[in-house]
Amino acid sequence: MNPMYHLGKKNPGRSKHWWIRLGTKDSDTSLTVSANIAAAAAGLGDDVNHLYYWDEGHGANTDPGDFITWIAKVTGYKKR
């Protein structure tokens, strides 16, 4: 039984868009944690954008412009 499946069914107002990044040299979070979250969310039919930053540590942020572009896509934001 997948607990994320049940959480998704019981919480229809939850986020359905996920931007997940993790450095491959992260000493605080196991790489499988983000992979499992991404897989569970994708299994619920959510939009998941999941990548690892190669040779980066905890809290790395090497693609902030892509993140802003993704937010605009998800929200439908258009520049005026």
C-alpha positions in Angstrom: 0.0 0.0 0.0 1.4 3.4 -1.0 0.7 6.0 1.7 1.2 8.9 -0.8 -1.8 7.5 -2.8 -4.1 7.7 0.2 -2.7 11.1 1.2 -3.5 12.3 -2.3 -7.0 11.0 -2.2 -7.7 12.5 1.2 -6.2 15.9 0.4 -7.5 17.2 -3.0 -6.2 20.7 -2.2 -2.5 19.6 -2.0 0.0 20.8 -4.5 0.0 18.9 -7.8 3.3 20.5 -9.1 6.7 19.6 -7.7 10.1 21.1 -8.3 12.6 18.9 -6.6 16.4 19.4 -6.6 19.1 17.8 -4.6 22.9 17.8 -4.9 24.6 14.5 -5.4 27.1 15.4 -2.7 24.4 16.3 -0.2 25.4 15.0 3.2 22.1 15.8 4.9 19.5 14.1 2.7 19.7 10.7 1.0 19.3 10.7 -2.8 16.6 8.1 -2.5 14.4 10.4 -0.4 13.9 12.9 -3.3 13.5 10.0 -5.8 10.8 8.3 -3.7 8.9 11.6 -3.3 9.2 12.3 -7.0 8.0 8.8 -7.9 5.1 8.9 -5.4 3.9 12.3 -6.7 4.2 11.2 -10.3 2.3 8.0 -9.4 -0.6 10.3 -8.3 -0.5 12.0 -11.7 1.2 15.1 -10.5 3.6 17.3 -12.6 7.1 16.5 -11.3 10.3 18.2 -12.3 13.1 16.3 -10.4 16.8 16.6 -11.0 20.1 16.1 -9.2 22.8 18.7 -9.3 26.0 16.8 -10.1 28.8 17.4 -7.5 26.7 19.9 -5.5 26.0 19.8 -1.8 23.0 20.6 0.4 21.0 23.7 -0.5 22.5 24.0 -4.0 20.6 26.2 -6.4 22.2 26.2 -9.8 19.1 26.8 -12.0 17.1 29.6 -10.4 16.1 31.0 -13.8 14.6 27.7 -14.8 12.7 27.6 -11.5 11.1 31.0 -12.2 10.2 29.9 -15.8 8.7 26.8 -14.3 6.6 28.8 -11.8 5.3 31.0 -14.7 4.4 27.9 -16.7 2.6 26.2 -13.7 0.7 29.4 -12.7 0.0 30.6 -16.2 1.7 33.9 -15.4 2.3 36.2 -18.5 4.4 39.3 -18.5 2.4 42.5 -19.2 
